Amino acid sequence: MIKVTSVEPVEGHKLKIELSNGRIGLLDVSPYLDKGVFYELRDPQYFRRVRVAFGGIMWPHEQDFSADTIECELEAGPPNMRPHEGRSLPQGL
């Protein structure tokens, strides 16, 4: 089961995400901002309060994305965000 291991807000409404399988990329949350509970994520200060929770990501008022959704929507980041060749994953992943 793939899990989010780290999340970091970057420019706009994008998040730098690292998954337990070593994949690193950007999740663009902007397509969701007009949809129900995600409207609150428009506030930049609130958006930066994202954290890893339950294998996915979550904000304080329980807006969330599962690791499965993130993996499907993750965009490759710039070269400096990608894992280095030969990088090994921790045992058990």
N, CA, C and O atoms as CSV, one atom per row, in Angstrom:
chain,resi,resn,atom,element,x,y,z
A,1,MET,N,N,0.844,-1.179,0.000
A,1,MET,CA,C,0.000,0.000,0.000
A,1,MET,C,C,0.892,1.247,0.000
A,1,MET,O,O,1.757,1.406,0.862
A,2,ILE,N,N,0.672,2.101,-0.953
A,2,ILE,CA,C,1.448,3.337,-1.075
A,2,ILE,C,C,0.902,4.363,-0.086
A,2,ILE,O,O,-0.308,4.485,0.107
A,3,LYS,N,N,1.835,5.102,0.539
A,3,LYS,CA,C,1.471,6.153,1.481
A,3,LYS,C,C,2.249,7.425,1.152
A,3,LYS,O,O,3.324,7.371,0.555
A,4,VAL,N,N,1.700,8.552,1.544
A,4,VAL,CA,C,2.413,9.816,1.451
A,4,VAL,C,C,3.400,9.860,2.616
A,4,VAL,O,O,3.030,9.619,3.765
A,5,THR,N,N,4.667,10.172,2.302
A,5,THR,CA,C,5.671,10.264,3.357
A,5,THR,C,C,6.022,11.716,3.692
A,5,THR,O,O,6.493,11.999,4.793
A,6,SER,N,N,5.797,12.638,2.749
A,6,SER,CA,C,6.018,14.049,3.047
A,6,SER,C,C,5.193,14.913,2.106
A,6,SER,O,O,4.883,14.524,0.981
A,7,VAL,N,N,4.849,16.092,2.597
A,7,VAL,CA,C,4.103,17.072,1.813
A,7,VAL,C,C,4.640,18.452,2.153
A,7,VAL,O,O,4.931,18.759,3.309
A,8,GLU,N,N,4.763,19.273,1.126
A,8,GLU,CA,C,5.264,20.642,1.310
A,8,GLU,C,C,4.560,21.563,0.327
A,8,GLU,O,O,4.617,21.324,-0.879
A,9,PRO,N,N,3.888,22.623,0.815
A,9,PRO,CA,C,3.276,23.585,-0.107
A,9,PRO,C,C,4.350,24.291,-0.919
A,9,PRO,O,O,5.406,24.642,-0.393
A,10,VAL,N,N,4.078,24.497,-2.191
A,10,VAL,CA,C,4.966,25.264,-3.068
A,10,VAL,C,C,4.131,26.350,-3.740
A,10,VAL,O,O,3.061,26.686,-3.232
A,11,GLU,N,N,4.574,26.903,-4.847
A,11,GLU,CA,C,3.888,28.035,-5.468
A,11,GLU,C,C,2.443,27.720,-5.832
A,11,GLU,O,O,2.085,26.576,-6.113
A,12,GLY,N,N,1.632,28.760,-5.820
A,12,GLY,CA,C,0.227,28.602,-6.180
A,12,GLY,C,C,-0.467,27.626,-5.248
A,12,GLY,O,O,-0.251,27.642,-4.036
A,13,HIS,N,N,-1.279,26.802,-5.811
A,13,HIS,CA,C,-1.981,25.774,-5.042
A,13,HIS,C,C,-1.427,24.403,-5.389
A,13,HIS,O,O,-2.168,23.470,-5.700
A,14,LYS,N,N,-0.109,24.307,-5.329
A,14,LYS,CA,C,0.566,23.038,-5.605
A,14,LYS,C,C,1.274,22.546,-4.351
A,14,LYS,O,O,1.678,23.324,-3.487
A,15,LEU,N,N,1.409,21.235,-4.285
A,15,LEU,CA,C,2.073,20.586,-3.174
A,15,LEU,C,C,3.170,19.674,-3.697
A,15,LEU,O,O,2.957,18.926,-4.652
A,16,LYS,N,N,4.323,19.731,-3.089
A,16,LYS,CA,C,5.394,18.785,-3.377
A,16,LYS,C,C,5.119,17.571,-2.494
A,16,LYS,O,O,5.045,17.679,-1.270
A,17,ILE,N,N,4.972,16.427,-3.132
A,17,ILE,CA,C,4.590,15.205,-2.432
A,17,ILE,C,C,5.657,14.138,-2.652
A,17,ILE,O,O,6.184,14.000,-3.756
A,18,GLU,N,N,5.973,13.391,-1.611
A,18,GLU,CA,C,6.814,12.206,-1.749
A,18,GLU,C,C,6.013,11.011,-1.257
A,18,GLU,O,O,5.400,11.041,-0.190
A,19,LEU,N,N,6.036,9.942,-2.079
A,19,LEU,CA,C,5.313,8.718,-1.752
A,19,LEU,C,C,6.269,7.651,-1.245
A,19,LEU,O,O,7.476,7.727,-1.470
A,20,SER,N,N,5.723,6.664,-0.563
A,20,SER,CA,C,6.531,5.595,0.021
A,20,SER,C,C,7.230,4.737,-1.030
A,20,SER,O,O,8.163,4.005,-0.699
A,21,ASN,N,N,6.801,4.812,-2.285
A,21,ASN,CA,C,7.478,4.068,-3.355
A,21,ASN,C,C,8.631,4.862,-3.963
A,21,ASN,O,O,9.236,4.426,-4.943
A,22,GLY,N,N,8.941,6.034,-3.382
A,22,GLY,CA,C,10.047,6.865,-3.842
A,22,GLY,C,C,9.660,7.900,-4.874
A,22,GLY,O,O,10.475,8.752,-5.228
A,23,ARG,N,N,8.451,7.846,-5.356
A,23,ARG,CA,C,7.997,8.816,-6.355
A,23,ARG,C,C,7.822,10.184,-5.702
A,23,ARG,O,O,7.248,10.298,-4.619
A,24,ILE,N,N,8.329,11.231,-6.381
A,24,ILE,CA,C,8.219,12.615,-5.913
A,24,ILE,C,C,7.647,13.443,-7.057
A,24,ILE,O,O,8.050,13.289,-8.209
A,25,GLY,N,N,6.711,14.316,-6.730
A,25,GLY,CA,C,6.142,15.155,-7.777
A,25,GLY,C,C,5.262,16.236,-7.192
A,25,GLY,O,O,5.245,16.465,-5.983
A,26,LEU,N,N,4.531,16.898,-8.074
A,26,LEU,CA,C,3.656,17.998,-7.691
A,26,LEU,C,C,2.195,17.595,-7.837
A,26,LEU,O,O,1.802,16.980,-8.829
A,27,LEU,N,N,1.403,17.947,-6.841
A,27,LEU,CA,C,-0.039,17.788,-6.911
A,27,LEU,C,C,-0.635,19.179,-7.037
A,27,LEU,O,O,-0.478,20.015,-6.147
A,28,ASP,N,N,-1.318,19.423,-8.144
A,28,ASP,CA,C,-1.990,20.708,-8.364
A,28,ASP,C,C,-3.405,20.591,-7.815
A,28,ASP,O,O,-4.230,19.854,-8.355
A,29,VAL,N,N,-3.677,21.318,-6.747
A,29,VAL,CA,C,-4.965,21.249,-6.085
A,29,VAL,C,C,-5.971,22.232,-6.700
A,29,VAL,O,O,-7.161,22.157,-6.396
A,30,SER,N,N,-5.518,23.141,-7.551
A,30,SER,CA,C,-6.390,24.197,-8.077
A,30,SER,C,C,-7.661,23.687,-8.769
A,30,SER,O,O,-8.682,24.369,-8.677
A,31,PRO,N,N,-7.669,22.535,-9.455
A,31,PRO,CA,C,-8.934,22.078,-10.055
A,31,PRO,C,C,-10.033,21.760,-9.029
A,31,PRO,O,O,-11.203,21.666,-9.400
A,32,TYR,N,N,-9.685,21.596,-7.775
A,32,TYR,CA,C,-10.645,21.241,-6.736
A,32,TYR,C,C,-11.178,22.439,-5.955
A,32,TYR,O,O,-12.120,22.291,-5.177
A,33,LEU,N,N,-10.601,23.608,-6.145
A,33,LEU,CA,C,-10.891,24.756,-5.289
A,33,LEU,C,C,-12.321,25.258,-5.356
A,33,LEU,O,O,-12.764,25.942,-4.433
A,34,ASP,N,N,-13.062,24.945,-6.414
A,34,ASP,CA,C,-14.455,25.370,-6.528
A,34,ASP,C,C,-15.425,24.282,-6.093
A,34,ASP,O,O,-16.637,24.431,-6.251
A,35,LYS,N,N,-14.907,23.202,-5.552
A,35,LYS,CA,C,-15.741,22.056,-5.205
A,35,LYS,C,C,-15.951,21.943,-3.693
A,35,LYS,O,O,-15.032,21.571,-2.964
A,36,GLY,N,N,-17.127,22.256,-3.235
A,36,GLY,CA,C,-17.560,22.033,-1.861
A,36,GLY,C,C,-16.558,22.374,-0.779
A,36,GLY,O,O,-16.153,23.528,-0.630
A,37,VAL,N,N,-16.159,21.358,-0.020
A,37,VAL,CA,C,-15.305,21.564,1.147
A,37,VAL,C,C,-13.919,22.091,0.798
A,37,VAL,O,O,-13.232,22.631,1.665
A,38,PHE,N,N,-13.497,21.945,-0.452
A,38,PHE,CA,C,-12.163,22.394,-0.845
A,38,PHE,C,C,-12.073,23.906,-1.052
A,38,PHE,O,O,-10.975,24.441,-1.204
A,39,TYR,N,N,-13.208,24.598,-1.060
A,39,TYR,CA,C,-13.223,26.046,-1.271
A,39,TYR,C,C,-12.315,26.773,-0.274
A,39,TYR,O,O,-11.674,27.762,-0.627
A,40,GLU,N,N,-12.261,26.292,0.949
A,40,GLU,CA,C,-11.452,26.916,2.001
A,40,GLU,C,C,-9.952,26.895,1.672
A,40,GLU,O,O,-9.190,27.708,2.196
A,41,LEU,N,N,-9.534,25.972,0.809
A,41,LEU,CA,C,-8.119,25.868,0.445
A,41,LEU,C,C,-7.644,27.052,-0.396
A,41,LEU,O,O,-6.446,27.182,-0.643
A,42,ARG,N,N,-8.542,27.901,-0.831
A,42,ARG,CA,C,-8.165,29.113,-1.571
A,42,ARG,C,C,-7.345,30.071,-0.708
A,42,ARG,O,O,-6.536,30.838,-1.231
A,43,ASP,N,N,-7.546,30.032,0.594
A,43,ASP,CA,C,-6.819,30.898,1.528
A,43,ASP,C,C,-5.383,30.388,1.637
A,43,ASP,O,O,-5.163,29.282,2.130
A,44,PRO,N,N,-4.394,31.178,1.184
A,44,PRO,CA,C,-2.999,30.711,1.192
A,44,PRO,C,C,-2.490,30.301,2.571
A,44,PRO,O,O,-1.740,29.333,2.691
A,45,GLN,N,N,-2.890,31.027,3.606
A,45,GLN,CA,C,-2.436,30.661,4.953
A,45,GLN,C,C,-3.010,29.314,5.378
A,45,GLN,O,O,-2.307,28.496,5.971
A,46,TYR,N,N,-4.256,29.088,5.082
A,46,TYR,CA,C,-4.884,27.806,5.420
A,46,TYR,C,C,-4.285,26.683,4.569
A,46,TYR,O,O,-4.028,25.590,5.076
A,47,PHE,N,N,-4.065,26.945,3.296
A,47,PHE,CA,C,-3.501,25.941,2.386
A,47,PHE,C,C,-2.167,25.415,2.905
A,47,PHE,O,O,-1.884,24.222,2.794
A,48,ARG,N,N,-1.346,26.302,3.472
A,48,ARG,CA,C,-0.030,25.908,3.981
A,48,ARG,C,C,-0.100,25.037,5.235
A,48,ARG,O,O,0.932,24.546,5.691
A,49,ARG,N,N,-1.271,24.837,5.794
A,49,ARG,CA,C,-1.428,24.022,7.005
A,49,ARG,C,C,-1.610,22.534,6.691
A,49,ARG,O,O,-1.979,21.758,7.572
A,50,VAL,N,N,-1.361,22.145,5.478
A,50,VAL,CA,C,-1.485,20.741,5.068
A,50,VAL,C,C,-0.500,19.872,5.844
A,50,VAL,O,O,0.578,20.328,6.225
A,51,ARG,N,N,-0.881,18.615,6.073
A,51,ARG,CA,C,0.002,17.678,6.765
A,51,ARG,C,C,-0.280,16.262,6.276
A,51,ARG,O,O,-1.325,15.989,5.685
A,52,VAL,N,N,0.659,15.381,6.530
A,52,VAL,CA,C,0.477,13.964,6.231
A,52,VAL,C,C,-0.430,13.378,7.311
A,52,VAL,O,O,-0.227,13.619,8.501
A,53,ALA,N,N,-1.438,12.600,6.884
A,53,ALA,CA,C,-2.351,11.967,7.847
A,53,ALA,C,C,-2.977,10.731,7.223
A,53,ALA,O,O,-3.459,10.778,6.091
A,54,PHE,N,N,-2.972,9.635,7.951
A,54,PHE,CA,C,-3.633,8.406,7.526
A,54,PHE,C,C,-3.173,7.916,6.152
A,54,PHE,O,O,-3.963,7.350,5.396
A,55,GLY,N,N,-1.909,8.132,5.834
A,55,GLY,CA,C,-1.349,7.683,4.564
A,55,GLY,C,C,-1.554,8.646,3.417
A,55,GLY,O,O,-0.953,8.478,2.355
A,56,GLY,N,N,-2.394,9.656,3.608
A,56,GLY,CA,C,-2.645,10.675,2.589
A,56,GLY,C,C,-2.266,12.040,3.132
A,56,GLY,O,O,-1.321,12.163,3.911
A,57,ILE,N,N,-3.010,13.077,2.716
A,57,ILE,CA,C,-2.783,14.427,3.231
A,57,ILE,C,C,-4.097,15.002,3.726
A,57,ILE,O,O,-5.172,14.615,3.267
A,58,MET,N,N,-4.001,15.942,4.679
A,58,MET,CA,C,-5.201,16.498,5.287
A,58,MET,C,C,-4.933,17.918,5.779
A,58,MET,O,O,-3.811,18.272,6.140
A,59,TRP,N,N,-6.000,18.720,5.781
A,59,TRP,CA,C,-5.982,20.052,6.367
A,59,TRP,C,C,-6.786,20.030,7.665
A,59,TRP,O,O,-7.503,19.061,7.919
A,60,PRO,N,N,-6.686,21.076,8.497
A,60,PRO,CA,C,-7.329,21.070,9.814
A,60,PRO,C,C,-8.840,20.822,9.813
A,60,PRO,O,O,-9.359,20.220,10.754
A,61,HIS,N,N,-9.546,21.266,8.791
A,61,HIS,CA,C,-10.998,21.078,8.761
A,61,HIS,C,C,-11.382,19.831,7.965
A,61,HIS,O,O,-12.490,19.727,7.440
A,62,GLU,N,N,-10.449,18.898,7.889
A,62,GLU,CA,C,-10.636,17.550,7.359
A,62,GLU,C,C,-10.805,17.449,5.843
A,62,GLU,O,O,-11.300,16.434,5.352
A,63,GLN,N,N,-10.405,18.482,5.088
A,63,GLN,CA,C,-10.301,18.290,3.653
A,63,GLN,C,C,-9.126,17.334,3.459
A,63,GLN,O,O,-8.095,17.476,4.116
A,64,ASP,N,N,-9.277,16.365,2.562
A,64,ASP,CA,C,-8.195,15.399,2.416
A,64,ASP,C,C,-8.115,14.809,1.012
A,64,ASP,O,O,-9.055,14.879,0.219
A,65,PHE,N,N,-6.950,14.227,0.744
A,65,PHE,CA,C,-6.709,13.466,-0.481
A,65,PHE,C,C,-6.047,12.160,-0.064
A,65,PHE,O,O,-5.119,12.158,0.745
A,66,SER,N,N,-6.521,11.064,-0.611
A,66,SER,CA,C,-5.913,9.768,-0.316
A,66,SER,C,C,-4.634,9.595,-1.134
A,66,SER,O,O,-4.423,10.284,-2.132
A,67,ALA,N,N,-3.797,8.675,-0.700
A,67,ALA,CA,C,-2.567,8.377,-1.441
A,67,ALA,C,C,-2.892,7.871,-2.835
A,67,ALA,O,O,-2.160,8.176,-3.776
A,68,ASP,N,N,-3.973,7.105,-3.000
A,68,ASP,CA,C,-4.356,6.589,-4.323
A,68,ASP,C,C,-4.695,7.729,-5.277
A,68,ASP,O,O,-4.257,7.731,-6.427
A,69,THR,N,N,-5.474,8.696,-4.801
A,69,THR,CA,C,-5.811,9.857,-5.634
A,69,THR,C,C,-4.559,10.639,-5.982
A,69,THR,O,O,-4.367,11.039,-7.130
A,70,ILE,N,N,-3.711,10.856,-4.996
A,70,ILE,CA,C,-2.476,11.613,-5.220
A,70,ILE,C,C,-1.598,10.906,-6.244
A,70,ILE,O,O,-1.070,11.550,-7.151
A,71,GLU,N,N,-1.434,9.602,-6.115
A,71,GLU,CA,C,-0.580,8.870,-7.053
A,71,GLU,C,C,-1.089,9.005,-8.487
A,71,GLU,O,O,-0.291,9.143,-9.413
A,72,CYS,N,N,-2.402,8.968,-8.678
A,72,CYS,CA,C,-2.983,9.107,-10.018
A,72,CYS,C,C,-2.792,10.504,-10.597
A,72,CYS,O,O,-2.633,10.656,-11.808
A,73,GLU,N,N,-2.807,11.515,-9.750
A,73,GLU,CA,C,-2.771,12.904,-10.211
A,73,GLU,C,C,-1.400,13.556,-10.112
A,73,GLU,O,O,-1.230,14.697,-10.540
A,74,LEU,N,N,-0.431,12.858,-9.562
A,74,LEU,CA,C,0.888,13.443,-9.328
A,74,LEU,C,C,1.589,13.744,-10.646
A,74,LEU,O,O,1.697,12.881,-11.517
A,75,GLU,N,N,2.061,14.973,-10.779
A,75,GLU,CA,C,2.821,15.410,-11.950
A,75,GLU,C,C,4.300,15.312,-11.623
A,75,GLU,O,O,4.712,15.571,-10.492
A,76,ALA,N,N,5.093,14.939,-12.605
A,76,ALA,CA,C,6.542,14.910,-12.390
A,76,ALA,C,C,7.014,16.324,-12.078
A,76,ALA,O,O,6.638,17.279,-12.757
A,77,GLY,N,N,7.817,16.445,-11.072
A,77,GLY,CA,C,8.369,17.743,-10.712
A,77,GLY,C,C,9.604,18.038,-11.535
A,77,GLY,O,O,10.023,17.210,-12.344
A,78,PRO,N,N,10.199,19.220,-11.337
A,78,PRO,CA,C,11.438,19.554,-12.031
A,78,PRO,C,C,12.545,18.586,-11.621
A,78,PRO,O,O,12.430,17.929,-10.586
A,79,PRO,N,N,13.612,18.487,-12.410
A,79,PRO,CA,C,14.678,17.519,-12.130
A,79,PRO,C,C,15.234,17.577,-10.712
A,79,PRO,O,O,15.604,16.539,-10.164
A,80,ASN,N,N,15.304,18.757,-10.104
A,80,ASN,CA,C,15.859,18.846,-8.758
A,80,ASN,C,C,14.927,18.259,-7.700
A,80,ASN,O,O,15.327,18.133,-6.543
A,81,MET,N,N,13.698,17.899,-8.064
A,81,MET,CA,C,12.766,17.276,-7.132
A,81,MET,C,C,12.764,15.759,-7.257
A,81,MET,O,O,12.268,15.066,-6.368
A,82,ARG,N,N,13.304,15.243,-8.334
A,82,ARG,CA,C,13.247,13.805,-8.567
A,82,ARG,C,C,14.323,13.082,-7.772
A,82,ARG,O,O,15.391,13.635,-7.507
A,83,PRO,N,N,14.033,11.833,-7.391
A,83,PRO,CA,C,15.062,11.070,-6.667
A,83,PRO,C,C,16.294,10.888,-7.535
A,83,PRO,O,O,16.192,10.794,-8.758
A,84,HIS,N,N,17.437,10.838,-6.914
A,84,HIS,CA,C,18.680,10.613,-7.641
A,84,HIS,C,C,18.750,9.175,-8.101
A,84,HIS,O,O,18.213,8.278,-7.451
A,85,GLU,N,N,19.420,8.953,-9.235
A,85,GLU,CA,C,19.628,7.589,-9.722
A,85,GLU,C,C,20.287,6.788,-8.628
A,85,GLU,O,O,21.179,7.288,-7.942
A,86,GLY,N,N,19.869,5.568,-8.455
A,86,GLY,CA,C,20.500,4.701,-7.488
A,86,GLY,C,C,20.006,4.900,-6.063
A,86,GLY,O,O,20.461,4.213,-5.149
A,87,ARG,N,N,19.099,5.813,-5.866
A,87,ARG,CA,C,18.571,6.028,-4.518
A,87,ARG,C,C,17.833,4.762,-4.094
A,87,ARG,O,O,16.992,4.248,-4.832
A,88,SER,N,N,18.140,4.281,-2.943
A,88,SER,CA,C,17.457,3.086,-2.467
A,88,SER,C,C,16.375,3.473,-1.479
A,88,SER,O,O,16.491,4.460,-0.752
A,89,LEU,N,N,15.333,2.681,-1.470
A,89,LEU,CA,C,14.243,2.901,-0.546
A,89,LEU,C,C,14.524,2.182,0.759
A,89,LEU,O,O,15.235,1.178,0.772
A,90,PRO,N,N,13.980,2.680,1.850
A,90,PRO,CA,C,14.140,1.974,3.123
A,90,PRO,C,C,13.581,0.552,3.015
A,90,PRO,O,O,12.628,0.311,2.273
A,91,GLN,N,N,14.165,-0.370,3.742
A,91,GLN,CA,C,13.699,-1.754,3.745
A,91,GLN,C,C,12.229,-1.816,4.184
A,91,GLN,O,O,11.787,-1.070,5.058
A,92,GLY,N,N,11.506,-2.714,3.558
A,92,GLY,CA,C,10.122,-2.921,3.925
A,92,GLY,C,C,9.125,-2.104,3.134
A,92,GLY,O,O,7.921,-2.227,3.356
A,93,LEU,N,N,9.596,-1.259,2.204
A,93,LEU,CA,C,8.660,-0.474,1.391
A,93,LEU,C,C,8.517,-1.087,0.029
A,93,LEU,O,O,7.771,-0.572,-0.804
